[in-house]
Amino acid sequence: MNMQAAADAAITQARTWRETGVWNVTDTDTAMAAELLTSLPWPTESAHSAGDRLDHLREVLAALAVATATSRTPMGWFLGQCAAALAPVLQWQPDGTADHATITPTPGEITDAETAFAHIHDFLAALQHS
């Protein structure tokens, strides 16, 4: 499963939970969504180089992981699923060099992750209006 498909699966499950009443969005959930939407460098077209794009993606992924750890609600589950789905942009391996270089995703993988993040962004924005 690619990153976009995995993130979309998490979004679909979260929507189902909201529709069936399993997840009643709380003020804390809404505040967390607002904080993520306003404080993160969501990927933009101004980040042209693969390195800049990857830096944005990794920073957002790290923030999703931190937010996951601070929520014990369905919001935490959702953010955790999104972080897990997008983990391929944060791969590294001990390669015998001093800095243990990361495995650089392909341009297609970076685009896949950016599309997934855009879908996550849209879902978090929708929580603001629920």
C-alpha positions in Angstrom: 0.0 0.0 0.0 1.4 3.4 -0.9 1.5 6.3 1.6 -1.5 8.1 0.1 -3.6 4.9 0.2 -2.7 4.2 3.8 -3.5 7.8 4.9 -6.8 7.7 2.9 -7.6 4.4 4.8 -7.1 6.1 8.1 -9.2 9.1 7.0 -12.0 6.8 5.8 -12.0 4.9 9.2 -12.0 8.2 11.1 -14.9 9.5 9.0 -16.8 6.2 9.7 -16.2 6.6 13.4 -17.4 10.1 13.3 -20.6 9.2 11.4 -21.4 6.2 13.6 -20.7 8.1 16.9 -17.6 6.2 17.9 -15.6 9.4 17.7 -17.3 12.5 19.0 -14.8 15.2 18.2 -13.9 17.1 21.4 -12.7 20.6 21.9 -9.3 19.1 22.6 -9.3 17.3 19.2 -10.3 20.5 17.5 -7.6 22.5 19.3 -5.0 19.8 18.3 -6.1 20.0 14.7 -5.9 23.8 14.7 -2.4 23.7 16.2 -1.2 21.2 13.6 -2.8 23.2 10.8 -1.2 26.5 11.8 2.1 25.6 13.2 3.5 23.1 10.7 5.3 23.8 7.4 2.8 21.9 5.3 4.4 21.1 2.0 4.1 23.9 -0.5 5.0 24.6 -4.1 7.6 27.0 -2.9 9.7 24.1 -1.7 11.2 23.1 -5.0 14.2 21.0 -4.1 13.8 17.4 -3.1 15.7 18.2 0.1 13.4 21.0 1.1 10.4 19.0 0.3 11.7 16.0 2.3 12.6 18.3 5.3 9.0 19.6 5.3 7.6 16.1 5.2 9.8 14.9 8.0 9.0 17.8 10.2 5.3 17.2 9.7 5.7 13.5 10.3 7.6 14.2 13.6 4.8 16.6 14.7 2.1 13.9 13.9 4.1 11.4 16.0 4.3 13.8 19.0 0.6 14.7 18.7 -0.2 11.0 18.7 1.7 10.5 22.0 -0.3 13.3 23.6 -3.8 12.1 22.7 -5.7 9.2 24.2 -8.7 9.7 22.0 -9.6 8.5 18.5 -7.7 11.6 17.4 -4.5 10.0 18.7 -5.4 6.8 16.8 -6.0 8.8 13.6 -2.7 10.7 13.9 -0.8 7.6 14.8 -2.2 5.8 11.7 -1.2 8.8 9.5 2.3 8.8 11.0 2.7 5.1 10.5 1.5 5.4 6.9 4.0 8.1 6.2 7.0 6.5 7.9 8.7 5.7 4.6 9.8 9.4 4.3 11.8 8.9 7.5 13.8 5.8 6.6 17.5 5.5 7.4 20.0 2.8 7.7 23.4 2.4 9.4 25.6 2.4 6.3 29.0 2.6 7.8 29.4 6.4 7.3 29.9 8.8 10.1 26.5 10.4 9.7 24.5 7.2 8.9 22.9 8.7 5.9 19.1 8.5 5.3 17.6 6.6 2.5 16.3 9.3 0.2 12.8 8.6 -1.1 12.3 8.8 -4.9 10.6 11.8 -6.4 7.5 9.7 -6.7 7.5 8.7 -3.1 8.0 12.4 -2.0 5.0 13.3 -4.2 3.0 10.4 -2.8 3.7 11.6 0.8 2.9 15.2 -0.1 -0.5 14.1 -1.6 -1.1 12.0 1.6 -0.3 15.0 3.7 -2.7 17.2 1.7 -5.5 14.7 2.4 -4.6 14.7 6.1 -4.6 18.5 6.0 -8.0 18.6 4.5 -9.4 16.2 7.1 -7.9 18.2 9.9 -9.4 21.4 8.4 -12.8 19.7 8.2 -12.6 18.9 12.0 -12.6 22.7 12.5 -16.1 22.9 11.1 -17.6 19.9 12.9 
